[in-house]
Amino acid sequence: MAFNVLIIGLGQIGMGYDFDLDHGEYVYSHAAAFSQHKDFNIIGGVDVDSKIGKIFTEKYDSVFYDNTQDALQNSDIDIVVIAVPTVFHIQVLKDIVKFSNPKVVLCEKPLSYSIKEARSMQQLCKDNNIQLFVNYMRNSLPDSIAVKAKIENGEYSGSFKGVVWYSKGLIHNGSHFVNLLTYWLGPIKETRCINKGRLLVNQDIEPDFSLTFEKGDITFLSVKEKFFSHYGIELVFENGRLRYERGGKEVCWSPAQQDKNLPIYRYLSNENVNYNTDSMNKYQLHVVNELWNMLNQKNYELCSDAMAISTLESINDILEE
């Protein structure tokens, strides 16, 4: 059975990121991801820019709409993707529940800038029997799922400390790693702002801050995107170190071991266990694969509305400090 998909917003994440790339190698956009999966059918795309619409129609052989309400008149929609700017998320969702009845809404992050509004969106979907997910795509990558399993089964064990580097704002980029660490380590117990950082032109900010989890603390440090993008995590457990570099393109585990000559000392091994991180090249396709699992009542890994709101609450706590 094929599921019908409507994509609202055909900008970078909607269609643009990988438009000129080989989709056999790179899948970064919703349009490319759903078109690559045999059990999904893109029945339409929506954007205010008719030039983008023409390109979409030619590329994906699908129907283009220049307004959401017309697109939602199709009664056979199973999944709606919301990929418009954040300030328009709630209005698009209101249109969806008014004019259509999909099984799933996949919304870009953040769900909203307002916790109250995000909770309203959550309730709106609940009242209309719609599953709401937020596109924090790292939760759906095979390497992220494998790391979570190793933490849960005790292979990466004991208390920990960690450092995260991020650039280009907390709300739009740093939040990915707040969300991923919550996925791995469980609920955040406490937040603490270390340095308020600078205000960016898009009203995002770049603070330095710390998060406290049940078994340890993580410090986030910001760098300026104008120099270069930098996204990385280092988690030091009692029995080794996990490194998550270049936004997840390199992930490796270095176990602790006794020194051969001085057995009273333990050091990190030079023989790292490297994860297969080709998944970052097709990150959006992995989200679609997990969505297929959910729709077919199999185990799945997607960012739920509750988890996305929890991330937003933690960010809000940092901003209020």
Secondary structure per residue as TSV (DSSP state, phi and psi in degrees):
chain	resnum	aa	ss	phi	psi
A	1	M	-	360.0	128.9
A	2	A	-	-93.8	142.9
A	3	F	E	-104.5	135.8
A	4	N	E	-89.7	134.4
A	5	V	E	-122.5	133.9
A	6	L	E	-114.3	128.3
A	7	I	E	-107.0	117.6
A	8	I	E	-104.2	107.6
A	9	G	-	108.2	109.6
A	10	L	-	-113.7	34.9
A	11	G	S	-77.8	-143.4
A	12	Q	I	-63.6	-55.3
A	13	I	I	-73.5	-26.9
A	14	G	I	-68.1	-44.6
A	15	M	I	-151.1	-25.8
A	16	G	I	-78.4	-34.9
A	17	Y	T	-53.0	-40.6
A	18	D	T	-117.0	18.5
A	19	F	T	-56.1	-42.3
A	20	D	T	-98.5	11.6
A	21	L	S	-100.3	161.9
A	22	D	-	-74.2	112.9
A	23	H	T	-71.5	-8.8
A	24	G	T	-73.1	-19.8
A	25	E	T	-113.5	-33.7
A	26	Y	-	-133.4	128.1
A	27	V	-	-135.2	98.9
A	28	Y	-	-112.2	-14.0
A	29	S	S	-113.9	161.2
A	30	H	H	-63.6	-43.7
A	31	A	H	-60.8	-47.5
A	32	A	H	-63.5	-42.2
A	33	A	H	-63.4	-49.9
A	34	F	H	-68.0	-32.0
A	35	S	H	-70.9	-23.0
A	36	Q	H	-82.1	-17.6
A	37	H	S	-97.9	126.5
A	38	K	T	-67.3	-18.9
A	39	D	T	-100.4	14.8
A	40	F	E	-127.3	145.0
A	41	N	E	-129.5	116.7
A	42	I	E	-77.9	109.2
A	43	I	E	-95.0	-5.3
A	44	G	E	178.1	159.3
A	45	G	E	-135.8	146.2
A	46	V	E	-124.8	134.8
A	47	D	-	-161.5	154.6
A	48	V	S	-79.2	-14.3
A	49	D	-	-97.8	109.7
A	50	S	H	-66.7	-26.9
A	51	K	H	-65.8	-41.9
A	52	I	H	-63.8	-38.0
A	53	G	H	-60.1	-41.5
A	54	K	H	-63.9	-42.6
A	55	I	H	-63.1	-42.6
A	56	F	H	-60.4	-46.5
A	57	T	H	-60.7	-43.6
A	58	E	H	-68.7	-37.6
A	59	K	H	-75.4	-42.7
A	60	Y	H	-113.9	5.3
A	61	D	-	49.3	49.4
A	62	S	-	-133.0	172.2
A	63	V	-	-84.7	136.6
A	64	F	E	-106.6	140.8
A	65	Y	E	-126.7	142.2
A	66	D	S	-97.7	4.9
A	67	N	S	-149.1	149.5
A	68	T	H	-67.7	-41.3
A	69	Q	H	-62.4	-41.0
A	70	D	H	-62.3	-42.2
A	71	A	H	-63.4	-35.9
A	72	L	T	-78.2	-4.4
A	73	Q	T	-69.2	-19.5
A	74	N	-	-67.6	121.4
A	75	S	T	-82.3	-3.9
A	76	D	T	-103.8	25.7
A	77	I	-	-83.6	126.0
A	78	D	-	-99.8	-39.0
A	79	I	E	-130.2	134.0
A	80	V	E	-117.7	129.7
A	81	V	E	-100.3	126.9
A	82	I	E	-101.8	108.0
A	83	A	-	-127.8	33.1
A	84	V	S	-92.6	169.6
A	85	P	-	-54.4	148.7
A	86	T	G	-53.3	-38.8
A	87	V	G	-63.9	-19.3
A	88	F	G	-99.1	-0.3
A	89	H	H	-56.5	-48.9
A	90	I	H	-68.7	-36.2
A	91	Q	H	-67.5	-39.2
A	92	V	H	-63.4	-41.4
A	93	L	H	-63.8	-39.9
A	94	K	H	-61.1	-39.4
A	95	D	H	-65.1	-39.2
A	96	I	H	-60.2	-49.2
A	97	V	H	-73.0	-22.5
A	98	K	H	-79.4	-38.8
A	99	F	H	-111.0	-2.8
A	100	S	-	-149.5	176.6
A	101	N	-	-145.6	65.5
A	102	P	-	-74.8	163.8
A	103	K	S	-78.3	-35.3
A	104	V	E	-138.1	141.8
A	105	V	E	-118.6	125.2
A	106	L	E	-108.0	112.0
A	107	C	E	-108.4	142.0
A	108	E	-	-66.7	156.0
A	109	K	S	-89.1	154.6
A	110	P	S	-70.4	158.2
A	111	L	S	-56.8	-42.2
A	112	S	-	-159.3	166.7
A	113	Y	S	-83.4	-14.8
A	114	S	-	-112.5	130.0
A	115	I	H	-63.9	-41.8
A	116	K	H	-59.1	-43.7
A	117	E	H	-67.8	-40.0
A	118	A	H	-61.7	-41.5
A	119	R	H	-66.7	-33.5
A	120	S	H	-64.6	-39.4
A	121	M	H	-65.1	-41.6
A	122	Q	H	-59.9	-45.8
A	123	Q	H	-67.9	-38.0
A	124	L	H	-60.0	-41.8
A	125	C	H	-70.1	-41.0
A	126	K	H	-61.0	-43.3
A	127	D	H	-65.5	-24.1
A	128	N	T	-109.7	16.5
A	129	N	T	56.5	42.8
A	130	I	-	-113.5	132.0
A	131	Q	E	-79.0	125.5
A	132	L	E	-110.5	124.0
A	133	F	E	-124.9	155.1
A	134	V	E	-119.7	138.9
A	135	N	-	-81.6	57.4
A	136	Y	-	-84.7	87.3
A	137	M	G	-69.5	-20.1
A	138	R	G	-64.4	-24.4
A	139	N	G	-64.4	-19.3
A	140	S	G	-100.6	-0.6
A	141	L	S	-81.7	141.5
A	142	P	H	-55.2	-39.1
A	143	D	H	-69.0	-38.4
A	144	S	H	-64.4	-41.1
A	145	I	H	-64.1	-39.6
A	146	A	H	-67.0	-40.6
A	147	V	H	-61.9	-45.1
A	148	K	H	-57.1	-44.0
A	149	A	H	-62.5	-40.4
A	150	K	H	-69.5	-33.9
A	151	I	H	-68.8	-43.1
A	152	E	H	-68.7	-34.2
A	153	N	T	-90.4	2.7
A	154	G	T	88.8	5.0
A	155	E	S	-66.0	-35.9
A	156	Y	S	-104.2	105.1
A	157	S	-	-118.9	161.2
A	158	G	S	80.8	-165.0
A	159	S	-	-72.9	167.1
A	160	F	E	-150.0	163.0
A	161	K	E	-133.4	155.6
A	162	G	E	-154.0	162.1
A	163	V	E	-133.1	136.9
A	164	V	E	-122.3	131.8
A	165	W	E	-105.4	136.7
A	166	Y	E	-147.3	160.3
A	167	S	E	-140.6	168.3
A	168	K	S	67.6	33.9
A	169	G	-	96.7	144.7
A	170	L	I	-72.5	-45.6
A	171	I	I	-66.0	-45.7
A	172	H	I	-90.7	-24.6
A	173	N	I	-125.3	-48.4
A	174	G	I	-58.9	-30.2
A	175	S	H	-62.1	-27.5
A	176	H	H	-55.6	-40.7
A	177	F	H	-86.4	-27.5
A	178	V	H	-61.4	-45.0
A	179	N	H	-66.4	-44.8
A	180	L	H	-63.3	-42.3
A	181	L	H	-66.7	-35.1
A	182	T	H	-63.7	-39.8
A	183	Y	H	-61.1	-41.5
A	184	W	H	-78.3	-43.9
A	185	L	H	-109.2	-8.6
A	186	G	-	97.4	-172.0
A	187	P	-	-62.6	148.1
A	188	I	-	-80.6	127.5
A	189	K	-	-88.3	-32.3
A	190	E	E	-158.3	146.7
A	191	T	E	-119.5	149.8
A	192	R	E	-146.0	121.4
A	193	C	E	-80.7	128.1
A	194	I	E	-95.7	-42.7
A	195	N	E	-147.8	127.1
A	196	K	-	-64.9	-24.6
A	197	G	-	72.2	-166.3
A	198	R	-	-107.4	153.4
A	199	L	B	-86.4	129.2
A	200	L	-	-91.1	167.3
A	201	V	T	-65.4	-25.1
A	202	N	T	-91.7	17.3
A	203	Q	S	71.8	7.1
A	204	D	-	-81.1	164.6
A	205	I	B	-132.5	168.2
A	206	E	-	-129.3	69.9
A	207	P	-	-80.4	158.7
A	208	D	E	-96.1	136.9
A	209	F	E	-157.9	169.3
A	210	S	E	-126.9	149.9
A	211	L	E	-120.1	135.2
A	212	T	E	-108.0	125.5
A	213	F	E	-108.4	178.0
A	214	E	T	-58.4	-37.4
A	215	K	T	-113.6	8.7
A	216	G	E	172.3	179.4
A	217	D	E	-119.6	145.6
A	218	I	E	-124.0	131.0
A	219	T	E	-104.7	128.5
A	220	F	E	-100.4	130.8
A	221	L	E	-125.4	133.5
A	222	S	E	-98.0	150.0
A	223	V	E	-129.7	161.6
A	224	K	-	-82.6	125.0
A	225	E	T	-61.1	-28.1
A	226	K	T	-64.6	-23.1
A	227	F	T	-81.9	-52.9
A	228	F	-	-174.5	156.2
A	229	S	-	-73.9	138.9
A	230	H	-	-146.2	113.9
A	231	Y	-	-133.6	113.7
A	232	G	E	-155.6	153.0
A	233	I	E	-129.1	136.6
A	234	E	E	-127.7	118.2
A	235	L	E	-116.0	122.2
A	236	V	E	-105.9	110.8
A	237	F	E	-94.8	179.8
A	238	E	T	-69.9	-23.2
A	239	N	T	-118.1	15.7
A	240	G	E	159.0	-172.0
A	241	R	E	-131.5	134.5
A	242	L	E	-105.5	128.6
A	243	R	E	-118.6	131.8
A	244	Y	E	-125.0	97.7
A	245	E	E	-108.9	158.0
A	246	R	G	51.6	44.5
A	247	G	G	71.9	7.2
A	248	G	G	115.4	3.6
A	249	K	T	-74.8	-20.5
A	250	E	E	-132.1	121.5
A	251	V	E	-133.3	125.8
A	252	C	E	-148.0	154.5
A	253	W	E	-116.4	130.3
A	254	S	E	-114.0	105.6
A	255	P	E	-74.1	150.6
A	256	A	E	-81.4	142.9
A	257	Q	E	-147.3	157.9
A	258	Q	E	-72.2	142.6
A	259	D	-	-68.1	133.5
A	260	K	S	-65.4	-34.8
A	261	N	S	-92.0	-30.6
A	262	L	-	-126.7	79.8
A	263	P	T	-62.7	-10.8
A	264	I	T	-76.7	-10.0
A	265	Y	-	-108.3	146.8
A	266	R	E	-122.6	136.3
A	267	Y	E	-131.1	165.2
A	268	L	E	-73.9	135.6
A	269	S	-	-66.8	147.4
A	270	N	S	-78.8	-12.7
A	271	E	S	-95.3	92.3
A	272	N	-	-77.3	149.8
A	273	V	E	-96.9	108.8
A	274	N	E	-95.0	135.3
A	275	Y	-	-83.1	153.3
A	276	N	-	-79.8	102.4
A	277	T	-	-103.9	22.1
A	278	D	G	-61.1	-16.4
A	279	S	G	-60.3	-26.5
A	280	M	G	-64.9	-24.5
A	281	N	G	-71.8	-19.3
A	282	K	G	-132.3	42.7
A	283	Y	H	-59.7	-36.9
A	284	Q	H	-73.9	-27.4
A	285	L	H	-67.5	-34.1
A	286	H	H	-66.4	-34.7
A	287	V	H	-62.1	-44.5
A	288	V	H	-63.6	-40.0
A	289	N	H	-60.9	-41.8
A	290	E	H	-69.5	-33.0
A	291	L	H	-64.7	-39.6
A	292	W	H	-62.3	-42.9
A	293	N	H	-57.8	-44.3
A	294	M	H	-61.9	-46.0
A	295	L	H	-66.0	-22.8
A	296	N	T	-104.2	18.9
A	297	Q	T	58.5	38.5
A	298	K	-	-107.5	168.3
A	299	N	-	-61.9	139.2
A	300	Y	-	-145.2	159.9
A	301	E	-	-129.1	100.0
A	302	L	-	-136.0	156.7
A	303	C	E	-80.3	114.3
A	304	S	E	-74.0	165.9
A	305	D	H	-60.7	-38.9
A	306	A	H	-63.8	-42.5
A	307	M	H	-66.7	-39.9
A	308	A	H	-64.6	-38.9
A	309	I	H	-69.0	-38.1
A	310	S	H	-59.5	-42.2
A	311	T	H	-61.6	-44.2
A	312	L	H	-62.8	-38.6
A	313	E	H	-64.2	-41.6
A	314	S	H	-64.9	-42.6
A	315	I	H	-63.2	-42.3
A	316	N	H	-61.6	-38.9
A	317	D	H	-61.3	-40.9
A	318	I	H	-66.2	-44.7
A	319	L	H	-63.6	-37.2
A	320	E	H	-70.3	-25.3
A	321	E	-	-69.5	360.0
